[in-house]
Amino acid sequence: MNIVKKIIFFYLDGFKSMKVGKKLWAIIAFKFFIIFAVLKIFFFPDILQTRFSNNSQRANYIINNLTQIKQTK
């Protein structure tokens, strides 16, 4: 437990003394927000929500697709 506490305080002290690093971490966080929140809305729509009206139909569709035996030529 003591080593975990030392590691946590090591990183906390490092972030407190940063000047440029805080701005860089803010830019990284902003990029992650854009990647995961904004792009998901436009490029990854919820197909199951639009094709099926209830959870049992969605579950049956997923089970059928996961358990299908694909034939290779």
Long-range contacts (C-beta under 8 A, 24 or more apart in sequence): none
